[in-house]
């Protein structure tokens, strides 16, 4: 099995944030990082808001999300436009 770069920065511990995926060494859930990206925040702006993060953590969150998207299909109500 090939090692994914995000695995060095994303962890899940049942004793931290109820087991939600977080940035290693923090209590910042990956979902918070992704929410900030989704509203248009640049990685540097996210790091400025969360000083315990590095830009590489933001990139790891995106890699983690991409891997999840490859593993799970969410049905859509409508297909096409």
URJONOR-V342928 format. One record per run of one state. SS is the DSSP state (h for helix, s for strand, l for the rest). FROM is the first residue (numbers start at 1). TO is the last residue. Records with the same first field share a line. If there is no record, write none. Layout:
# URJONOR-V342928
SS = FROM-TO ; FROM-TO
This chain:
# URJONOR-V342928
l = 1-4 ; 9-9 ; 12-16 ; 20-21 ; 24-28 ; 39-42 ; 50-54 ; 72-81
h = 5-8 ; 17-19 ; 30-38 ; 43-49 ; 55-71
s = 10-11 ; 22-23 ; 29-29
